[in-house]
Amino acid sequence: MPPDRRTRRGLVTGLLAVAVLVLPACTSGPSGSSGSSGSSGPDAYLIADCERADLDGRSVARLWDEALLDAIRRDVPAPTVHARNLFHTSAAMWDAWAAYDPDADGYFIDDKHDAGNVDAAREAAISYAAYRVLLHRYSLAAGLQATFDELVATMESLCYRIDFTSTGGDSPAALGNRIAEAVIAAGRDDGSLEQRRYVDTAYRPTNQPLVVAEPGAQMRDPNRWQPLALAQLVAQNGMPIPGNVQRFVGPHWGHVDAFTLPGSAEGLPVDPGPPPQLGDDPASADAFRQAAVDVLRNSSYLDPGDGVTIDIGPGGLGDNRLGTNDGDGHAVNPSTGDAYAPNVVLRGDFARALAEFWADGPESETPPGHWNTIANDVSDTPGFARRIGGEGAEVDRLEWDVKLYFALNGAVHDAAVAAWGVKGHYDSTRPISMIRYLGARGQSTDRSGPAYHPDGLPLVDGLVEVVTRESSAPGERHEQLSDHVGEVAVKVWMGNPEDAGQASGVGWIRAVDWVPYQRATFVTPAFAGYVSGHSTFSRAAAEVMAAFTGSDYFPGGISQWTVPAGELATEAGPSRAVTLQWATYFDAADQAGISRVFGGIHIPADDLEGRTIGSGCGRDAWALAERYFRGDAPS
């Protein structure tokens, strides 16, 4: 939550290319002066003789959101950090907008100003606030020079001087600088450990690293997170990560100041209870083993060669109740009154395309940023009526964007705090560790059969079996495992192909060799599994999008994204183009969650509990944002 208001008072890539073309007409300052922070005059922040870029119908808030998304794409993926940056930048832009509204409440500061041209004043204040916050937050990030160049080019395309740093006076630029100053100051003491590069040096993993290239998983506690050791660590966006052993990203994030969540001395603002665990509770232990089987079953679906087809259109998938996968699609498109057309694809193509699409978002902006791109696409829909909450008069693009970003990114920031609070508290294992650990012990179904161990994998015909002399005889299903009689085998995705132009398909491998459907240099994210960040972020964002637009449905009753044939990154595929479709924001959020189970990096409990937590974050963020809009926010 922000500081008490009493202490706060007084305190685009294509577009960018167009903008840069107009810069040569600009000079360094009014009448050619250098114009540092000491310049005087109400327009001292403007570049003299500068032709402003054509924004092509977009608002300045959209420009800064796009610049932030570009910075995220260049940086090492850290969903917690980027969610915080998205919210703080959005709150800064909101404060700049609200300063010229007599009723609205500011978040970091609550200044009130008059201006002859309110629109122009808002644009300048928003730009200076966003520019200085982003310059600070990404000053040590990967891709620094490219990000710096884009931020500067964006300011100059708007004819604003980057050397105007004054925080004194009533000019919009000084107001924007004051807002940024307040945001930066608050960030030094919000629990994020920003001044330590967000690293919690107190955290120590219970388990020694799992060497992915070697079979099995040696674990002191199979219920706790295990870092992975790889020959090379590469983030999902292709960014190399120093070292060879994962370090938990954000175990302290439950202590970070949130938008709506209460503070928690234990770093657990929301407690869903523990995940399934091996131990003295038979029901929980059974659920733990069954969760491993669920992941293996989803892994067995990653082969288009099996010929299985499914209807993935909104008429066949979606409309789940919260925290379930019990939906069977929507009867009709409410925008057209017609039934949704079938979208029948190979299950193996769908599962792989889904896993890869939601892994990064279209351009690796991490889940919080991905939902910003979705929100921007919705806002750009031709004929879309921008009525906040779906009611009242249409608002201009600047008001729409500023309010949308404030509510949306407040929700995803809270989702990060809530989800990582659970991750840090329960420190739970990931599927690669649990499956290898259980598989190394044997099978837990047949007490009188070979390889029995109470902490083994449950046997499932055609999915989890023990290799026998008979089953591994020439021509039999386990023939390639004849040297491993008595071990547990699983029929799943067979791992990363040596040739990227090939697809591994599904077949029998040893359980101790199982890997998720991910790139070989990534394998599994560097933090605990329970709960899923994707699920929490996505449901929180979906709640805000539905409330803000006044409809659960995407404009026109459908949104879609096509993954072209042969465009997968993990292996060859899909064999045919796959068009992912969603009727509602909630359908999209649910598919984001289930994609992580197909991808082998979450168990179903991670996904379903994350959705429930995310729903609360989104609903609460929208309710609080509305209070800031009305001017009755809590002090």
C-alpha positions as CSV (number, residue, x, y, z in Angstrom):
1,M,0.0,0.0,0.0
2,P,1.2,3.6,-0.6
3,P,2.4,5.9,2.2
4,D,-0.3,7.7,4.2
5,R,-1.8,10.5,1.9
6,R,-1.1,13.1,4.6
7,T,2.6,12.5,4.1
8,R,2.3,12.4,0.3
9,R,0.5,15.7,-0.4
10,G,2.9,18.2,-1.9
11,L,5.5,15.7,-2.3
12,V,6.3,1.4,-29.5
13,T,8.7,0.1,-31.8
14,G,7.0,1.1,-35.1
15,L,5.9,4.4,-33.7
16,L,9.3,5.0,-32.3
17,A,10.8,4.5,-35.8
18,V,8.5,7.2,-37.1
19,A,9.2,9.5,-34.2
20,V,13.0,9.3,-34.7
21,L,12.6,10.6,-38.2
22,V,11.4,14.0,-37.0
23,L,14.1,14.6,-34.5
24,P,16.6,16.5,-36.7
25,A,14.4,19.6,-36.5
26,C,14.8,19.8,-32.7
27,T,17.3,21.9,-30.9
28,S,18.7,21.6,-27.4
29,G,16.3,24.0,-25.7
30,P,14.3,27.2,-25.9
31,S,16.1,29.7,-28.1
32,G,19.0,27.3,-28.3
33,S,19.7,27.4,-24.6
34,S,21.1,24.3,-22.8
35,G,18.2,24.5,-20.3
36,S,19.4,22.4,-17.3
37,S,17.4,22.0,-14.1
38,G,17.8,25.7,-13.4
39,S,16.0,26.9,-16.6
40,S,13.0,29.2,-16.0
41,G,9.8,29.8,-17.8
42,P,6.6,27.7,-18.0
43,D,7.8,25.9,-21.2
44,A,11.4,25.4,-20.3
45,Y,11.0,21.7,-20.6
46,L,10.1,21.8,-24.3
47,I,12.5,21.4,-27.1
48,A,12.4,24.5,-29.3
49,D,11.4,24.3,-32.9
50,C,10.5,20.7,-32.5
51,E,7.8,18.9,-34.6
52,R,6.0,16.4,-32.4
53,A,5.7,12.8,-33.8
54,D,2.4,11.6,-35.0
55,L,1.1,9.2,-32.3
56,D,-1.2,7.5,-34.8
57,G,-4.1,7.6,-32.4
58,R,-2.2,6.3,-29.5
59,S,-1.8,8.0,-26.1
60,V,1.5,8.9,-24.5
61,A,0.6,6.4,-21.7
62,R,0.6,3.7,-24.4
63,L,4.0,4.9,-25.7
64,W,5.5,4.5,-22.2
65,D,3.8,1.1,-21.7
66,E,5.3,-0.1,-25.0
67,A,8.7,1.3,-24.0
68,L,8.5,-0.6,-20.7
69,L,7.5,-3.8,-22.5
70,D,10.5,-3.5,-24.8
71,A,12.8,-3.0,-21.8
72,I,11.3,-6.2,-20.2
73,R,11.9,-8.1,-23.4
74,R,15.6,-7.1,-23.4
75,D,16.1,-7.9,-19.7
76,V,16.5,-11.3,-17.9
77,P,13.0,-12.5,-17.2
78,A,12.1,-11.9,-13.6
79,P,8.3,-11.8,-13.4
80,T,8.2,-10.3,-9.9
81,V,10.5,-7.4,-10.7
82,H,8.8,-6.6,-14.0
83,A,5.3,-6.8,-12.4
84,R,6.5,-4.2,-9.8
85,N,8.0,-2.0,-12.5
86,L,4.8,-2.2,-14.5
87,F,2.7,-1.2,-11.6
88,H,5.0,1.6,-10.3
89,T,5.2,3.1,-13.7
90,S,1.5,2.8,-14.2
91,A,0.9,4.4,-10.8
92,A,3.3,7.2,-11.7
93,M,1.3,7.9,-14.9
94,W,-1.9,7.8,-12.9
95,D,-0.7,10.3,-10.4
96,A,0.3,12.6,-13.3
97,W,-3.2,12.3,-14.8
98,A,-5.0,12.6,-11.5
99,A,-3.1,15.8,-10.6
100,Y,-5.4,17.6,-13.1
101,D,-8.6,16.0,-11.9
102,P,-10.2,17.7,-8.9
103,D,-11.7,14.5,-7.5
104,A,-9.3,11.6,-8.3
105,D,-6.8,10.5,-5.7
106,G,-3.1,10.1,-6.4
107,Y,-1.2,7.0,-5.3
108,F,2.4,8.0,-4.6
109,I,1.7,11.8,-4.4
110,D,-1.6,13.7,-4.4
111,D,-0.7,17.1,-5.9
112,K,-3.4,19.1,-7.5
113,H,-2.7,21.5,-10.4
114,D,-4.5,23.7,-12.9
115,A,-3.5,24.2,-16.6
116,G,-4.7,26.1,-19.5
117,N,-4.3,23.0,-21.7
118,V,-5.0,20.1,-19.4
119,D,-4.3,17.4,-22.1
120,A,-0.9,18.8,-22.9
121,A,0.0,19.2,-19.2
122,R,-1.0,15.6,-18.5
123,E,1.0,14.3,-21.4
124,A,4.1,16.1,-20.2
125,A,3.7,15.1,-16.5
126,I,3.1,11.5,-17.5
127,S,6.1,11.4,-19.8
128,Y,8.6,12.9,-17.3
129,A,7.3,10.6,-14.5
130,A,7.5,7.5,-16.7
131,Y,10.8,8.4,-18.3
132,R,12.6,8.9,-15.0
133,V,11.1,5.9,-13.3
134,L,12.1,3.6,-16.2
135,L,15.6,5.2,-16.5
136,H,16.1,4.4,-12.8
137,R,14.6,0.9,-12.8
138,Y,16.4,-0.4,-15.9
139,S,19.8,1.4,-15.3
140,L,21.5,-1.9,-14.5
141,A,19.3,-4.2,-16.6
142,A,20.4,-6.2,-19.6
143,G,20.0,-4.3,-22.9
144,L,20.7,-1.0,-21.1
145,Q,21.9,0.9,-24.1
146,A,19.0,-0.1,-26.3
147,T,16.6,0.7,-23.5
148,F,18.2,4.1,-22.8
149,D,18.2,4.9,-26.5
150,E,14.5,4.1,-26.8
151,L,13.5,6.1,-23.7
152,V,15.5,9.1,-24.9
153,A,14.0,8.8,-28.4
154,T,10.5,8.6,-27.0
155,M,11.0,11.8,-25.0
156,E,12.5,13.7,-27.9
157,S,9.8,12.5,-30.3
158,L,7.3,14.2,-27.9
159,C,9.5,17.4,-27.9
160,Y,10.5,17.0,-24.2
161,R,14.0,17.8,-23.0
162,I,15.7,15.0,-21.1
163,D,17.9,17.4,-19.3
164,F,15.0,19.1,-17.5
165,T,15.4,17.6,-14.1
166,S,13.8,20.3,-11.8
167,T,11.3,19.1,-9.3
168,G,10.4,22.7,-8.2
169,G,7.5,24.7,-9.4
170,D,4.1,24.0,-11.0
171,S,5.2,23.0,-14.5
172,P,4.0,19.6,-15.7
173,A,7.6,18.5,-16.2
174,A,8.5,19.4,-12.6
175,L,5.4,17.6,-11.4
176,G,6.4,14.5,-13.4
177,N,9.9,14.6,-11.9
178,R,8.5,14.9,-8.4
179,I,6.3,11.9,-9.0
180,A,9.2,9.9,-10.2
181,E,11.3,11.0,-7.2
182,A,8.5,9.7,-4.9
183,V,8.3,6.4,-6.7
184,I,12.0,5.9,-6.6
185,A,12.1,6.8,-2.9
186,A,9.3,4.4,-2.1
187,G,11.0,1.6,-4.0
188,R,14.0,1.8,-1.8
189,D,12.0,0.6,1.3
190,D,9.2,-1.6,-0.1
191,G,10.7,-5.0,0.8
192,S,11.8,-5.8,-2.8
193,L,15.5,-5.4,-1.9
194,E,16.0,-3.2,-4.9
195,Q,19.3,-1.9,-3.6
196,R,20.6,-5.4,-3.5
197,R,19.5,-6.1,-7.0
198,Y,16.4,-8.0,-5.6
199,V,18.6,-10.8,-4.2
200,D,17.7,-12.4,-0.9
201,T,21.0,-13.6,0.4
202,A,19.4,-15.3,3.4
203,Y,17.7,-18.0,1.4
204,R,19.4,-21.4,1.2
205,P,17.8,-24.4,-0.8
206,T,17.2,-27.5,1.3
207,N,18.2,-29.8,-1.6
208,Q,21.5,-30.0,-3.4
209,P,21.3,-29.2,-7.2
210,L,19.8,-31.7,-9.6
211,V,22.2,-32.3,-12.4
212,V,19.8,-32.6,-15.3
213,A,22.2,-34.5,-17.5
214,E,22.4,-37.3,-15.0
215,P,19.5,-39.7,-14.1
216,G,17.5,-39.4,-10.9
217,A,17.1,-36.8,-8.2
218,Q,18.9,-37.0,-4.8
219,M,16.8,-35.0,-2.4
220,R,17.0,-34.4,1.3
221,D,13.4,-33.4,1.3
222,P,11.3,-34.3,-1.8
223,N,8.7,-31.7,-0.9
224,R,11.1,-28.8,-1.2
225,W,12.4,-26.9,-4.2
226,Q,15.6,-28.2,-5.8
227,P,17.8,-26.0,-8.0
228,L,18.9,-27.3,-11.4
229,A,22.4,-27.6,-12.6
230,L,22.9,-27.2,-16.3
231,A,25.8,-27.0,-18.7
232,Q,24.5,-23.6,-19.6
233,L,21.6,-21.5,-18.2
234,V,19.6,-19.5,-20.7
235,A,16.4,-17.6,-19.9
236,Q,13.2,-18.2,-21.8
237,N,13.9,-15.1,-23.9
238,G,17.3,-16.4,-24.9
239,M,19.2,-14.3,-22.5
240,P,22.3,-16.1,-21.1
241,I,22.4,-16.3,-17.2
242,P,25.8,-16.4,-15.5
243,G,26.7,-19.6,-13.7
244,N,25.4,-23.2,-14.0
245,V,23.2,-23.6,-11.0
246,Q,19.8,-21.9,-10.5
247,R,19.3,-19.3,-7.8
248,F,15.7,-18.9,-6.4
249,V,14.2,-15.7,-7.9
250,G,12.3,-13.7,-5.3
251,P,11.9,-16.0,-2.2
252,H,11.3,-12.8,-0.2
253,W,8.7,-11.3,-2.5
254,G,5.8,-12.0,-0.1
255,H,7.2,-9.1,2.0
256,V,7.0,-6.5,-0.8
257,D,4.5,-3.7,-0.4
258,A,1.4,-4.5,-2.5
259,F,-1.5,-2.6,-4.0
260,T,-4.3,-4.2,-2.0
261,L,-2.8,-7.0,-0.1
262,P,-2.2,-6.6,3.6
263,G,1.4,-6.7,4.9
264,S,2.6,-10.0,6.3
265,A,5.4,-10.5,8.8
266,E,5.7,-14.1,7.6
267,G,5.8,-13.0,3.9
268,L,2.5,-14.9,3.2
269,P,-0.2,-12.4,2.4
270,V,-2.5,-15.2,1.0
271,D,-2.3,-18.7,2.4
272,P,-4.0,-21.4,0.3
273,G,-2.7,-24.1,2.6
274,P,0.1,-26.6,1.6
275,P,0.5,-28.4,-1.7
276,P,0.3,-32.2,-1.9
277,Q,3.3,-33.6,0.1
278,L,4.9,-36.9,0.8
279,G,4.8,-37.7,4.5
280,D,2.6,-38.9,7.3
281,D,-0.7,-37.8,5.7
282,P,-1.8,-40.6,3.4
283,A,-4.2,-38.5,1.5
284,S,-1.6,-35.8,0.8
285,A,1.0,-38.4,-0.1
286,D,-1.5,-40.0,-2.6
287,A,-2.2,-36.6,-4.1
288,F,1.5,-36.0,-4.5
289,R,2.0,-39.2,-6.4
290,Q,-1.1,-38.6,-8.4
291,A,0.1,-35.2,-9.3
292,A,3.2,-36.7,-10.8
293,V,1.1,-39.1,-12.9
294,D,-1.0,-36.1,-14.1
295,V,2.1,-34.4,-15.4
296,L,3.3,-37.5,-17.1
297,R,-0.1,-38.0,-18.7
298,N,0.0,-34.5,-20.1
299,S,3.6,-35.2,-21.3
300,S,2.2,-38.2,-23.2
301,Y,-0.1,-35.9,-25.2
302,L,2.8,-34.1,-26.9
303,D,3.0,-36.2,-30.1
304,P,0.9,-35.2,-33.1
305,G,1.8,-38.6,-34.6
306,D,-0.7,-40.3,-32.4
307,G,-3.4,-38.9,-34.6
308,V,-5.7,-37.7,-31.8
309,T,-7.7,-34.6,-32.6
310,I,-9.6,-32.2,-30.4
311,D,-11.8,-29.2,-30.9
312,I,-10.0,-26.2,-29.3
313,G,-12.5,-23.6,-30.4
314,P,-14.5,-21.6,-27.8
315,G,-17.4,-24.0,-28.5
316,G,-15.3,-27.0,-27.4
317,L,-13.0,-25.6,-24.7
318,G,-13.5,-23.0,-21.9
319,D,-16.2,-21.7,-19.6
320,N,-14.6,-23.4,-16.6
321,R,-15.7,-22.7,-13.0
322,L,-13.0,-20.9,-11.0
323,G,-10.2,-23.3,-10.0
324,T,-11.4,-26.2,-12.3
325,N,-11.1,-27.5,-15.8
326,D,-14.8,-28.6,-15.9
327,G,-16.0,-26.4,-18.8
328,D,-17.2,-27.7,-22.1
329,G,-17.1,-24.5,-24.1
330,H,-19.7,-21.8,-24.9
331,A,-22.9,-22.4,-26.7
332,V,-22.9,-19.2,-28.8
333,N,-20.9,-16.1,-29.5
334,P,-22.8,-13.3,-27.7
335,S,-21.6,-10.7,-30.2
336,T,-23.0,-12.6,-33.3
337,G,-25.6,-14.9,-31.8
338,D,-24.0,-17.7,-33.8
339,A,-22.4,-20.9,-32.5
340,Y,-18.6,-20.9,-32.5
341,A,-17.1,-22.7,-35.5
342,P,-15.2,-25.9,-34.6
343,N,-11.4,-25.6,-34.5
344,V,-10.2,-29.2,-34.8
345,V,-6.5,-29.8,-34.5
346,L,-4.1,-32.5,-33.6
347,R,-3.9,-32.7,-29.8
348,G,-0.1,-33.0,-29.9
349,D,0.2,-29.8,-31.9
350,F,-2.2,-28.0,-29.6
351,A,-0.4,-29.0,-26.4
352,R,3.0,-28.0,-27.7
353,A,1.8,-24.7,-29.3
354,L,-0.1,-23.9,-26.1
355,A,3.0,-24.6,-23.9
356,E,5.2,-22.4,-26.0
357,F,2.8,-19.5,-26.6
358,W,2.2,-18.9,-22.9
359,A,5.8,-19.6,-21.9
360,D,6.9,-16.1,-22.7
361,G,4.1,-14.3,-24.4
362,P,4.6,-13.4,-28.1
363,E,7.8,-11.5,-27.5
364,S,9.1,-12.7,-24.1
365,E,7.7,-9.9,-22.0
366,T,6.9,-12.4,-19.1
367,P,3.3,-13.0,-18.0
368,P,2.5,-9.6,-16.5
369,G,3.8,-7.9,-19.7
370,H,1.9,-10.4,-21.9
371,W,-1.4,-9.3,-20.3
372,N,-0.4,-5.7,-21.1
373,T,0.0,-6.7,-24.8
374,I,-3.4,-8.4,-24.6
375,A,-5.0,-5.3,-23.0
376,N,-3.4,-3.1,-25.7
377,D,-4.8,-5.3,-28.4
378,V,-8.2,-5.1,-26.9
379,S,-8.0,-1.3,-26.7
380,D,-7.0,-1.2,-30.4
381,T,-9.9,-3.3,-31.6
382,P,-11.7,-1.3,-34.4
383,G,-15.1,0.0,-33.2
384,F,-14.4,-0.9,-29.6
385,A,-16.3,1.5,-27.2
386,R,-13.9,2.6,-24.5
387,R,-16.4,2.9,-21.6
388,I,-14.8,2.3,-18.2
389,G,-16.7,-0.6,-16.6
390,G,-18.7,-0.9,-19.7
391,E,-20.9,2.1,-18.6
392,G,-21.3,5.8,-19.1
393,A,-19.8,7.9,-21.9
394,E,-16.8,6.9,-23.9
395,V,-13.5,8.4,-22.6
396,D,-10.5,9.5,-24.6
397,R,-7.6,7.2,-25.2
398,L,-5.4,8.8,-22.6
399,E,-7.9,8.4,-19.7
400,W,-8.7,4.9,-20.8
401,D,-5.0,3.8,-21.0
402,V,-3.9,5.5,-17.8
403,K,-6.8,3.9,-15.8
404,L,-6.5,0.5,-17.4
405,Y,-2.7,0.3,-16.7
406,F,-3.2,1.4,-13.1
407,A,-5.8,-1.3,-12.4
408,L,-4.3,-4.0,-14.5
409,N,-0.8,-3.6,-13.3
410,G,-1.9,-3.2,-9.7
411,A,-3.5,-6.6,-10.1
412,V,-0.5,-8.3,-11.6
413,H,1.8,-6.7,-9.0
414,D,-0.4,-8.1,-6.2
415,A,-0.4,-11.5,-8.0
416,A,3.4,-11.5,-7.9
417,V,3.4,-10.7,-4.2
418,A,0.7,-13.3,-3.4
419,A,2.1,-16.1,-5.6
420,W,5.7,-15.6,-4.5
421,G,4.7,-15.3,-0.9
422,V,3.3,-18.9,-1.3
423,K,6.4,-20.0,-3.2
424,G,8.8,-18.6,-0.6
425,H,6.7,-20.0,2.3
426,Y,6.1,-23.6,1.1
427,D,9.3,-23.8,-1.0
428,S,7.7,-26.6,-3.0
429,T,9.2,-29.1,-5.4
430,R,8.9,-29.0,-9.2
431,P,7.8,-31.9,-11.4
432,I,11.3,-32.8,-12.7
433,S,12.4,-33.4,-9.2
434,M,9.3,-35.2,-7.9
435,I,9.0,-37.5,-11.0
436,R,12.7,-38.5,-11.0
437,Y,12.7,-39.0,-7.2
438,L,9.5,-41.2,-7.2
439,G,10.7,-43.1,-10.3
440,A,14.1,-43.9,-8.7
441,R,12.3,-45.5,-5.8
442,G,10.1,-47.7,-7.9
443,Q,6.4,-48.3,-8.1
444,S,3.9,-47.8,-5.3
445,T,0.9,-49.8,-6.6
446,D,1.8,-53.6,-6.5
447,R,3.2,-54.5,-3.1
448,S,4.0,-58.0,-4.3
449,G,5.4,-56.9,-7.7
450,P,8.9,-55.9,-8.7
451,A,10.4,-52.5,-7.8
452,Y,7.8,-51.8,-5.0
453,H,8.4,-48.8,-2.8
454,P,5.7,-46.9,-0.9
455,D,7.2,-43.6,-2.3
456,G,7.3,-44.8,-5.9
457,L,5.2,-43.8,-8.9
458,P,1.7,-45.4,-9.2
459,L,1.5,-47.9,-12.0
460,V,-0.8,-46.9,-15.0
461,D,-1.0,-49.3,-17.9
462,G,0.4,-47.7,-21.0
463,L,1.9,-44.8,-19.1
464,V,3.8,-45.9,-16.0
465,E,5.1,-49.5,-16.0
466,V,8.0,-51.6,-14.7
467,V,10.4,-52.9,-17.3
468,T,10.4,-56.7,-17.3
469,R,12.4,-59.3,-19.3
470,E,9.2,-60.0,-21.3
471,S,8.3,-56.3,-21.9
472,S,11.9,-55.6,-23.1
473,A,12.2,-58.6,-25.4
474,P,12.9,-57.8,-29.1
475,G,9.8,-56.3,-30.7
476,E,8.1,-55.5,-27.3
477,R,7.2,-52.0,-26.0
478,H,10.3,-51.7,-23.7
479,E,12.8,-53.2,-26.2
480,Q,15.1,-50.1,-26.0
481,L,15.2,-50.5,-22.2
482,S,16.4,-54.1,-22.0
483,D,19.4,-53.0,-19.9
484,H,17.0,-51.6,-17.2
485,V,14.9,-54.5,-16.2
486,G,13.3,-53.8,-12.8
487,E,13.2,-50.1,-13.3
488,V,10.2,-47.8,-13.8
489,A,9.5,-46.6,-17.4
490,V,7.1,-43.9,-18.5
491,K,5.6,-43.3,-21.9
492,V,6.1,-39.6,-22.4
493,W,7.7,-36.9,-24.5
494,M,11.2,-38.3,-25.1
495,G,13.2,-35.1,-24.5
496,N,15.0,-32.5,-26.5
497,P,16.0,-33.7,-30.0
498,E,19.7,-33.4,-31.0
499,D,18.6,-31.9,-34.2
500,A,16.3,-28.9,-33.8
501,G,14.7,-29.7,-37.1
502,Q,13.3,-32.9,-35.6
503,A,10.5,-33.8,-33.1
504,S,11.2,-36.3,-30.4
505,G,7.7,-37.6,-30.2
506,V,6.4,-39.8,-27.4
507,G,7.9,-43.1,-26.3
508,W,9.1,-45.2,-23.4
509,I,12.0,-43.8,-21.3
510,R,13.2,-44.4,-17.8
511,A,11.3,-42.3,-15.2
512,V,14.7,-41.1,-13.8
513,D,15.5,-39.5,-17.2
514,W,12.2,-37.5,-17.6
515,V,12.4,-33.9,-18.6
516,P,9.6,-31.3,-19.1
517,Y,8.7,-29.9,-22.5
518,Q,11.1,-27.0,-22.4
519,R,14.3,-25.8,-24.0
520,A,17.3,-27.8,-22.8
521,T,19.0,-24.7,-21.6
522,F,16.0,-23.7,-19.5
523,V,14.2,-26.9,-18.3
524,T,12.3,-25.3,-15.3
525,P,12.0,-21.8,-13.8
526,A,14.3,-20.9,-10.9
527,F,11.8,-20.8,-8.1
528,A,9.4,-23.1,-6.3
529,G,6.4,-24.6,-8.1
530,Y,3.4,-23.9,-5.8
531,V,1.6,-21.8,-6.8
532,S,1.9,-21.1,-10.6
533,G,2.8,-17.5,-11.3
534,H,1.2,-17.8,-14.8
535,S,-2.1,-18.9,-13.3
536,T,-2.1,-16.2,-10.7
537,F,-1.0,-13.4,-13.0
538,S,-3.4,-14.5,-15.7
539,R,-6.5,-14.8,-13.6
540,A,-5.8,-11.5,-11.8
541,A,-5.4,-9.8,-15.2
542,A,-8.5,-11.5,-16.6
543,E,-10.6,-10.2,-13.7
544,V,-9.5,-6.7,-14.3
545,M,-10.0,-6.9,-18.1
546,A,-13.6,-8.2,-17.6
547,A,-14.5,-5.6,-15.0
548,F,-12.8,-2.7,-16.8
549,T,-14.3,-3.4,-20.2
550,G,-17.7,-4.4,-18.7
551,S,-17.7,-7.8,-20.4
552,D,-16.2,-11.3,-19.7
553,Y,-15.8,-11.6,-23.5
554,F,-13.1,-10.3,-25.8
555,P,-14.4,-7.8,-28.3
556,G,-16.4,-9.6,-31.0
557,G,-16.7,-12.6,-28.6
558,I,-13.3,-14.1,-29.6
559,S,-9.6,-13.5,-29.6
560,Q,-7.0,-15.7,-31.3
561,W,-3.3,-16.2,-32.1
562,T,-1.9,-18.4,-34.8
563,V,1.2,-20.4,-34.3
564,P,2.4,-21.1,-37.8
565,A,3.5,-24.6,-38.9
566,G,7.1,-25.3,-38.1
567,E,7.5,-22.3,-35.7
568,L,8.0,-24.1,-32.4
569,A,11.3,-23.4,-30.6
570,T,11.7,-26.6,-28.5
571,E,11.5,-29.0,-31.5
572,A,10.0,-29.2,-35.0
573,G,6.3,-28.4,-35.2
574,P,3.5,-27.8,-35.1
575,S,2.9,-30.1,-38.0
576,R,0.1,-27.7,-39.1
577,A,-0.7,-24.2,-38.1
578,V,-2.6,-24.0,-34.8
579,T,-4.9,-21.1,-34.0
580,L,-5.4,-20.7,-30.3
581,Q,-8.8,-19.2,-29.5
582,W,-10.5,-17.8,-26.5
583,A,-14.0,-16.4,-26.0
584,T,-13.4,-14.8,-22.6
585,Y,-10.5,-13.4,-20.7
586,F,-11.0,-16.2,-18.2
587,D,-10.7,-18.8,-20.9
588,A,-7.4,-17.3,-22.0
589,A,-6.2,-17.2,-18.3
590,D,-7.2,-20.8,-17.8
591,Q,-5.2,-21.9,-20.9
592,A,-2.2,-20.0,-19.6
593,G,-2.4,-22.0,-16.4
594,I,-2.9,-25.4,-18.1
595,S,-0.1,-24.7,-20.5
596,R,2.4,-25.0,-17.7
597,V,1.1,-28.5,-16.9
598,F,1.5,-29.5,-20.6
599,G,5.0,-27.9,-20.4
600,G,5.9,-30.1,-17.4
601,I,6.8,-27.4,-15.0
602,H,3.7,-27.4,-12.8
603,I,1.4,-29.9,-11.2
604,P,-2.4,-29.3,-11.4
605,A,-2.6,-28.0,-7.8
606,D,-0.1,-25.2,-8.7
607,D,-2.3,-24.1,-11.5
608,L,-5.7,-24.4,-9.9
609,E,-4.8,-22.7,-6.6
610,G,-3.0,-20.0,-8.5
611,R,-6.2,-19.2,-10.4
612,T,-8.1,-18.9,-7.2
613,I,-5.5,-16.5,-5.6
614,G,-5.3,-14.5,-8.9
615,S,-9.1,-14.1,-8.9
616,G,-9.0,-12.4,-5.5
617,C,-6.1,-10.2,-6.5
618,G,-7.8,-9.0,-9.6
619,R,-11.2,-8.3,-8.0
620,D,-9.6,-6.4,-5.1
621,A,-7.3,-4.4,-7.4
622,W,-10.3,-3.3,-9.5
623,A,-12.3,-2.4,-6.5
624,L,-9.5,-0.3,-5.1
625,A,-8.6,1.3,-8.4
626,E,-12.2,2.5,-8.7
627,R,-11.9,4.2,-5.4
628,Y,-8.8,6.1,-6.7
629,F,-10.8,7.1,-9.8
630,R,-13.7,8.4,-7.7
631,G,-11.5,10.1,-5.1
632,D,-12.4,8.1,-2.0
633,A,-9.3,5.9,-1.7
634,P,-8.2,4.9,1.8
635,S,-5.7,7.3,3.3
